[in-house]
Amino acid sequence: MPKLKVVKFGGSSLADAERIKNVAQIITSDSARRIVVVSAPGAIKENDTPKVTDQLIRLGEKYKKGENIESSMDEIITRFAEIEGELDSRRIGTKIKQMLADRLALIDSQQSMDPLMALGEELNGKIIADYLKKFGVDTCFLNPEEFIKVDETDFGKTHVKRSRFSDISDRVTAILTCYDLVIVPGFYGIGTNNQIRTFPRGGSDYTAAILAASLGKEIVEVHENFTDVNGVLAADPKIIPNARKIEVMSLRELSELTLGGSFGVFQAEAVAPLARAGIPISLRNTFRLGENGTKILTELSTTQDLVRGIAYRGDYTIVNIRDYDMGDKIGALARIIETFAKDGISIEHVPTSQISASVIFGSKQNKDRKLLSLLNELEKTNPDELSIDLNVGLVSVVGEGLKSASGVGARAFTKLANNGINVVTSLFNGINLTIGVVNGEAKRAVEVLYKELIG
């Protein structure tokens, strides 16, 4: 089988019939684009039309409260009817009202909004598959309910285990032998209880990544991700309005930047499957095909940029444990981490020294007196000092060039100090210098570091 491309189109690219027509031309212009993941119709800023997923959520919330849902139902029905009408498609037609009613009923029987939320992707996928057949393309609509098995992490986040990949690959490969093109709705799959489960928002990125990783780099040439921006930016444009576009970067850099604070371009959870599989990404603008976008490669032959980008995420808590005998106690760090695990707290970073450990985790986990319970347990280990830093923001300075550079940390810390920004903690993993500052200073820290290290 010749190498193929796994392609994903976001909601903004598929928001109405005209945009779907544009996407159809993109798909059919390259015969290697054989697997296409689609989102639900997105927002249309020009006329204040909301995302279909948001419309479905509002419908579900009204239903749960026992409010009148007719107008909300009509909005969704009209939205899809207009799209189908302009595409001269009859795939959904009048069936949509009953489909909405069936999914609303599942809110009661399954105590979940997931089946309703997933309907936007499913309906759009069927419409797009039907439309592409008009181009003479032998197209198959493949429902994720049939082959993408969804599991949960210890913290209830939906994901697909790597052990599921071979089954996914077998199913998709079999379909590809019979059809030229496969349309797969993103954002959802089927849970172990045979109920529809959705991934976190932006989940179509994740669906495409899982499909590409399941098939492997022997079959998949590249994952093309089409969206409404020109590429990945070196900083959040809400903080740095004129942040430069990144032309080329590594999968490792993308992973560090998205986990360090996503700019809304690529879902953080979608990077890992592609990085493990060694599949590059081409991120492009659906509406500006002449733009190069951003190429995300498995390896960089050379790196001219010292710093690729700067990300920020707020609301962290740091628990600092100081024990002057820590270096002489076998398993001391393991016992500290185990204490956090017993309290159900997911740790993000643990900077250490011979006599201390600082455990960093998301502040959202500080609830139901969990932090007080944790501190009581840590006191039992008889530390010399135990302290807490609340409301910490983490700023990540990311770049493959940092591995071989010198003086970057000194420049960063000096610049922050000169601007009156206190550093609470810091750590370095080879390509990511993470600096902890007070939440209220984090965005200003991004501005200062961007000007100093990127320009």
C-alpha positions as CSV (number, residue, x, y, z in Angstrom):
1,M,0.0,0.0,0.0
2,P,1.5,3.4,-1.0
3,K,2.0,5.8,1.9
4,L,-1.0,7.9,2.8
5,K,-2.0,11.1,4.7
6,V,-4.3,11.2,7.7
7,V,-6.0,14.6,7.5
8,K,-8.1,16.5,10.0
9,F,-10.3,19.5,9.4
10,G,-11.4,21.6,12.4
11,G,-14.9,23.0,13.0
12,S,-14.1,26.5,11.5
13,S,-13.1,24.8,8.3
14,L,-16.5,23.0,8.1
15,A,-18.8,25.6,9.6
16,D,-21.1,25.9,6.6
17,A,-21.7,24.5,3.1
18,E,-19.3,26.9,1.3
19,R,-16.5,25.9,3.6
20,I,-17.3,22.2,3.2
21,K,-17.1,22.7,-0.6
22,N,-13.7,24.2,-0.1
23,V,-12.6,21.3,2.0
24,A,-13.8,18.8,-0.6
25,Q,-11.6,20.5,-3.1
26,I,-8.6,20.2,-0.8
27,I,-9.3,16.5,-0.1
28,T,-9.7,15.6,-3.8
29,S,-6.7,17.5,-4.9
30,D,-4.4,14.9,-3.4
31,S,-5.1,11.2,-3.8
32,A,-2.8,10.5,-0.8
33,R,-5.4,12.1,1.5
34,R,-7.3,8.8,2.1
35,I,-8.2,9.2,5.8
36,V,-10.1,12.3,6.8
37,V,-11.2,13.2,10.3
38,V,-13.9,15.9,10.6
39,S,-15.2,18.0,13.4
40,A,-18.7,19.4,14.0
41,P,-19.5,22.7,12.2
42,G,-17.7,25.5,14.1
43,A,-18.6,29.0,14.8
44,I,-19.1,31.6,12.1
45,K,-17.9,35.0,13.5
46,E,-19.4,37.0,10.7
47,N,-23.0,36.3,11.8
48,D,-22.4,35.2,15.4
49,T,-23.3,31.6,14.7
50,P,-22.1,29.4,17.6
51,K,-20.3,26.1,17.4
52,V,-22.7,23.2,16.9
53,T,-21.1,21.4,19.9
54,D,-22.0,24.4,22.1
55,Q,-25.5,24.4,20.7
56,L,-25.8,20.7,21.6
57,I,-24.5,21.3,25.1
58,R,-27.0,24.1,25.6
59,L,-29.8,21.9,24.4
60,G,-28.7,19.2,26.8
61,E,-28.6,21.6,29.7
62,K,-32.1,22.8,29.0
63,Y,-33.3,19.3,28.8
64,K,-31.8,18.4,32.2
65,K,-33.4,21.4,33.8
66,G,-36.8,20.6,32.3
67,E,-36.9,23.8,30.2
68,N,-38.5,24.2,26.8
69,I,-36.1,22.8,24.2
70,E,-38.0,23.5,21.0
71,S,-36.1,26.6,19.9
72,S,-32.8,24.9,20.7
73,M,-33.8,21.9,18.7
74,D,-34.9,24.0,15.8
75,E,-31.6,25.9,15.7
76,I,-29.6,22.7,15.3
77,I,-32.1,21.2,12.8
78,T,-32.1,24.4,10.7
79,R,-28.2,24.6,10.8
80,F,-27.8,21.1,9.3
81,A,-30.8,21.5,6.9
82,E,-29.2,24.6,5.5
83,I,-25.9,22.8,5.0
84,E,-27.5,19.8,3.4
85,G,-29.7,22.0,1.2
86,E,-26.7,24.0,-0.2
87,L,-24.8,20.7,-0.8
88,D,-27.8,19.1,-2.4
89,S,-27.5,16.2,0.1
90,R,-30.3,14.1,1.6
91,R,-28.2,11.9,4.0
92,I,-29.7,13.3,7.2
93,G,-32.9,15.0,6.1
94,T,-35.8,14.7,8.5
95,K,-34.1,12.0,10.6
96,I,-32.2,14.6,12.6
97,K,-35.1,15.4,14.9
98,Q,-35.5,11.8,16.0
99,M,-31.7,11.4,16.4
100,L,-31.6,14.4,18.7
101,A,-34.6,13.0,20.7
102,D,-32.8,9.7,21.0
103,R,-29.6,11.3,22.3
104,L,-31.5,13.4,24.7
105,A,-33.1,10.3,26.1
106,L,-29.7,8.8,26.8
107,I,-29.0,11.7,29.2
108,D,-31.6,10.1,31.5
109,S,-30.6,6.4,30.9
110,Q,-26.8,6.8,30.8
111,Q,-26.5,10.0,32.9
112,S,-24.1,11.4,30.3
113,M,-24.1,14.2,27.8
114,D,-21.5,12.5,25.7
115,P,-23.8,10.9,23.1
116,L,-25.5,14.2,22.5
117,M,-22.2,16.1,22.3
118,A,-20.9,13.7,19.7
119,L,-23.8,14.0,17.4
120,G,-22.4,17.1,15.6
121,E,-19.3,15.3,14.4
122,E,-21.4,12.2,13.3
123,L,-23.9,14.2,11.3
124,N,-21.2,16.4,9.7
125,G,-19.2,13.3,8.8
126,K,-22.2,11.7,7.1
127,I,-23.0,14.8,5.1
128,I,-19.4,15.3,4.0
129,A,-19.0,11.6,3.0
130,D,-22.2,11.9,0.9
131,Y,-21.1,15.1,-0.7
132,L,-17.7,13.7,-1.7
133,K,-19.3,10.8,-3.6
134,K,-20.6,13.5,-6.0
135,F,-16.9,13.9,-7.1
136,G,-16.8,10.3,-8.1
137,V,-14.7,9.4,-5.1
138,D,-15.5,6.0,-3.6
139,T,-16.0,7.2,0.0
140,C,-16.8,5.3,3.2
141,F,-18.3,6.8,6.4
142,L,-16.7,5.0,9.3
143,N,-18.3,5.5,12.6
144,P,-15.9,5.6,15.6
145,E,-18.6,3.7,17.6
146,E,-17.7,0.7,15.6
147,F,-13.9,0.5,16.2
148,I,-12.4,3.2,18.5
149,K,-12.5,1.7,22.0
150,V,-12.3,4.4,24.7
151,D,-10.8,3.9,28.2
152,E,-10.4,6.2,31.2
153,T,-7.3,7.3,33.1
154,D,-7.2,7.1,36.9
155,F,-8.5,10.7,36.9
156,G,-11.4,10.0,34.6
157,K,-10.0,11.5,31.4
158,T,-11.0,9.6,28.3
159,H,-8.2,8.2,26.1
160,V,-7.3,5.2,23.8
161,K,-4.8,2.6,25.2
162,R,-2.0,1.7,22.9
163,S,-3.1,-1.9,23.3
164,R,-6.1,-1.0,21.2
165,F,-4.1,0.3,18.2
166,S,-3.7,-3.1,16.4
167,D,-7.5,-3.5,16.3
168,I,-8.0,0.0,15.0
169,S,-5.3,-0.6,12.4
170,D,-6.9,-3.8,11.2
171,R,-10.3,-2.2,10.8
172,V,-9.1,0.8,8.9
173,T,-6.7,-1.2,6.7
174,A,-9.6,-3.5,5.7
175,I,-11.8,-0.5,4.8
176,L,-8.9,1.1,2.7
177,T,-8.7,-2.0,0.6
178,C,-12.4,-1.4,-0.5
179,Y,-12.6,2.4,-0.6
180,D,-10.5,5.3,-1.9
181,L,-11.4,7.6,0.9
182,V,-12.5,7.1,4.6
183,I,-14.4,9.8,6.5
184,V,-14.2,9.5,10.3
185,P,-15.9,11.8,12.7
186,G,-13.6,13.0,15.4
187,F,-14.1,13.6,19.1
188,Y,-15.6,10.3,20.2
189,G,-15.5,6.6,20.4
190,I,-17.2,3.8,22.3
191,G,-16.6,3.1,26.0
192,T,-16.0,-0.2,27.7
193,N,-19.7,-0.1,28.7
194,N,-20.8,0.2,25.1
195,Q,-21.8,3.9,25.6
196,I,-20.6,6.7,23.4
197,R,-17.7,8.6,25.1
198,T,-16.2,11.9,24.0
199,F,-12.6,13.0,24.3
200,P,-11.7,16.4,25.8
201,R,-12.6,19.4,23.6
202,G,-10.4,19.6,20.5
203,G,-10.8,15.8,20.5
204,S,-10.8,15.6,16.7
205,D,-7.0,16.2,16.8
206,Y,-6.8,13.2,19.1
207,T,-8.9,11.0,16.9
208,A,-6.7,11.8,13.9
209,A,-3.5,11.2,16.0
210,I,-4.8,7.8,17.2
211,L,-5.6,6.7,13.6
212,A,-2.2,7.8,12.3
213,A,-0.3,6.2,15.2
214,S,-2.3,3.0,14.9
215,L,-1.4,2.6,11.2
216,G,2.2,3.6,11.9
217,K,4.9,5.5,10.0
218,E,5.3,2.6,7.5
219,I,1.8,3.5,6.1
220,V,1.3,7.1,7.2
221,E,3.5,9.7,5.5
222,V,2.3,12.7,7.5
223,H,-0.6,14.0,9.5
224,E,-2.1,17.1,7.9
225,N,-4.0,19.3,10.4
226,F,-6.1,22.0,8.7
227,T,-7.4,24.8,10.9
228,D,-8.1,28.6,10.7
229,V,-4.6,29.9,11.6
230,N,-1.4,30.1,9.7
231,G,0.6,27.8,12.1
232,V,1.9,27.5,15.6
233,L,3.0,30.8,17.2
234,A,6.0,31.3,19.4
235,A,3.7,32.6,22.2
236,D,0.1,33.1,23.0
237,P,-1.2,35.9,20.8
238,K,-3.4,37.1,23.7
239,I,-0.2,37.9,25.5
240,I,2.1,38.7,22.6
241,P,-0.2,40.1,19.8
242,N,2.5,40.0,17.2
243,A,4.1,36.7,18.1
244,R,6.0,35.2,15.2
245,K,4.9,32.1,13.4
246,I,7.1,29.0,13.9
247,E,8.1,27.6,10.5
248,V,9.6,24.3,11.6
249,M,9.8,22.6,15.0
250,S,10.2,19.2,16.5
251,L,7.4,17.0,18.0
252,R,9.2,17.2,21.3
253,E,9.0,21.0,21.2
254,L,5.3,20.9,20.3
255,S,4.6,18.5,23.2
256,E,6.4,20.8,25.7
257,L,4.6,23.9,24.4
258,T,1.1,22.4,24.3
259,L,1.4,20.7,27.7
260,G,3.0,23.9,29.1
261,G,0.0,26.0,27.9
262,S,-1.7,25.3,24.6
263,F,-2.4,28.2,22.3
264,G,-5.6,26.4,21.0
265,V,-3.9,25.3,17.8
266,F,-3.3,21.6,18.6
267,Q,-4.7,19.5,21.4
268,A,-2.0,18.6,23.9
269,E,-3.1,15.0,24.3
270,A,-2.8,14.5,20.5
271,V,0.9,15.0,20.4
272,A,2.0,11.9,22.3
273,P,0.6,9.2,19.9
274,L,2.3,10.9,16.9
275,A,5.6,11.5,18.7
276,R,5.7,7.8,19.8
277,A,4.9,6.7,16.3
278,G,7.4,9.1,14.7
279,I,4.8,10.7,12.4
280,P,5.4,14.3,11.4
281,I,2.6,16.9,11.3
282,S,1.9,19.6,8.8
283,L,-0.3,22.3,10.3
284,R,-1.9,24.5,7.7
285,N,-4.6,27.2,7.2
286,T,-7.6,25.9,5.3
287,F,-8.3,29.4,4.0
288,R,-4.8,30.3,3.0
289,L,-3.3,27.3,1.2
290,G,-0.5,29.5,-0.1
291,E,0.9,29.8,3.4
292,N,3.5,27.3,4.4
293,G,2.0,26.7,7.9
294,T,4.1,24.9,10.5
295,K,6.0,21.7,9.9
296,I,6.5,19.6,13.0
297,L,9.2,17.0,12.4
298,T,10.3,13.9,14.3
299,E,13.9,15.2,14.3
300,L,15.6,18.5,13.4
301,S,18.8,18.3,11.4
302,T,19.8,21.8,12.6
303,T,18.1,24.4,14.8
304,Q,18.9,28.0,14.2
305,D,16.5,29.3,16.9
306,L,17.8,29.1,20.4
307,V,14.2,29.3,21.8
308,R,11.3,28.0,19.8
309,G,8.5,29.3,21.9
310,I,7.3,30.4,25.3
311,A,4.1,29.0,27.0
312,Y,2.3,29.7,30.2
313,R,-0.1,27.9,32.5
314,G,-1.4,29.3,35.8
315,D,-2.9,27.9,39.0
316,Y,-0.3,25.6,40.5
317,T,0.5,24.6,44.0
318,I,4.0,23.7,45.2
319,V,4.6,21.7,48.4
320,N,8.3,22.1,49.5
321,I,9.8,19.3,51.7
322,R,13.2,19.9,53.3
323,D,15.0,17.0,55.0
324,Y,18.7,17.4,55.7
325,D,19.1,13.6,55.7
326,M,17.1,13.0,52.5
327,G,20.1,11.9,50.5
328,D,20.9,9.2,53.0
329,K,17.4,7.8,53.2
330,I,16.7,5.1,50.5
331,G,13.3,5.5,49.0
332,A,12.7,8.9,50.6
333,L,11.5,10.5,47.3
334,A,9.4,7.5,46.5
335,R,7.6,7.7,49.8
336,I,6.8,11.4,49.2
337,I,5.4,10.7,45.7
338,E,3.4,7.7,47.1
339,T,1.8,10.0,49.7
340,F,0.5,12.3,46.9
341,A,-0.7,9.2,44.9
342,K,-2.7,7.9,47.9
343,D,-4.4,11.3,48.1
344,G,-5.3,11.1,44.4
345,I,-3.1,14.0,43.4
346,S,-1.5,14.0,39.9
347,I,2.1,15.4,40.1
348,E,3.5,17.5,37.2
349,H,7.0,18.3,38.3
350,V,9.4,17.4,41.1
351,P,12.5,19.5,41.3
352,T,14.9,17.9,43.8
353,S,18.2,18.4,45.6
354,Q,20.2,16.3,48.1
355,I,18.1,17.8,51.0
356,S,14.8,18.9,49.4
357,A,12.0,18.1,47.0
358,S,9.4,20.5,45.6
359,V,6.3,18.8,44.4
360,I,4.3,20.8,41.8
361,F,0.7,20.0,40.9
362,G,-2.5,21.7,39.6
363,S,-4.3,23.8,42.2
364,K,-7.7,22.5,41.0
365,Q,-6.8,19.3,42.9
366,N,-6.9,21.3,46.2
367,K,-10.5,20.5,47.2
368,D,-12.4,18.7,49.9
369,R,-9.6,19.4,52.4
370,K,-7.3,17.2,50.3
371,L,-4.3,19.5,50.8
372,L,-4.8,19.5,54.6
373,S,-4.9,15.7,54.6
374,L,-1.8,15.6,52.4
375,L,0.2,17.9,54.7
376,N,-0.8,15.8,57.7
377,E,0.6,12.7,56.0
378,L,3.8,14.4,55.0
379,E,4.3,15.6,58.6
380,K,4.5,11.9,59.5
381,T,7.7,11.6,57.5
382,N,9.3,14.0,60.0
383,P,10.7,16.6,57.6
384,D,12.9,19.5,58.9
385,E,10.7,22.0,57.0
386,L,7.4,21.8,55.2
387,S,6.0,24.8,53.3
388,I,3.5,25.6,50.5
389,D,3.5,28.1,47.6
390,L,0.0,28.7,46.3
391,N,-1.2,30.5,43.2
392,V,2.0,29.8,41.1
393,G,2.2,30.2,37.3
394,L,4.6,28.1,35.2
395,V,6.3,29.7,32.3
396,S,8.0,27.3,29.9
397,V,10.9,28.4,27.6
398,V,11.2,25.7,25.0
399,G,13.7,24.9,22.3
400,E,15.9,22.1,21.1
401,G,18.7,24.7,20.9
402,L,18.8,24.9,24.7
403,K,20.6,21.6,24.9
404,S,23.8,23.0,23.6
405,A,23.4,26.7,24.6
406,S,24.9,28.4,27.6
407,G,23.8,31.4,29.5
408,V,20.1,31.2,28.7
409,G,19.0,30.6,32.3
410,A,21.2,33.5,33.5
411,R,19.7,35.8,30.9
412,A,16.2,34.8,31.8
413,F,16.6,35.1,35.5
414,T,18.5,38.4,35.3
415,K,15.8,39.9,33.1
416,L,13.0,38.7,35.4
417,A,14.8,40.1,38.4
418,N,15.4,43.5,36.7
419,N,11.7,43.7,36.1
420,G,10.8,42.9,39.7
421,I,9.5,39.4,39.0
422,N,10.3,36.9,41.7
423,V,11.2,33.3,40.7
424,V,9.5,30.7,43.0
425,T,11.1,27.6,41.4
426,S,12.7,26.4,38.2
427,L,13.6,23.2,36.4
428,F,15.2,22.1,33.2
429,N,14.8,18.9,31.1
430,G,17.1,19.6,28.2
431,I,14.7,21.5,25.9
432,N,12.3,23.1,28.4
433,L,13.3,25.7,31.1
434,T,10.3,26.0,33.3
435,I,10.2,28.9,35.6
436,G,7.6,29.3,38.5
437,V,6.4,32.8,39.3
438,V,3.3,34.2,41.1
439,N,0.2,33.8,39.1
440,G,-0.3,37.5,38.7
441,E,3.2,38.0,37.3
442,A,3.2,35.1,34.8
443,K,1.8,36.9,31.8
444,R,4.2,39.8,32.4
445,A,7.0,37.2,32.7
446,V,6.1,35.8,29.2
447,E,6.3,39.3,27.8
448,V,9.7,40.0,29.4
449,L,11.2,36.6,28.3
450,Y,9.8,36.8,24.8
451,K,11.4,40.2,24.3
452,E,14.7,39.0,25.7
453,L,15.0,35.5,24.1
454,I,13.0,35.7,20.9
455,G,12.7,39.4,20.1
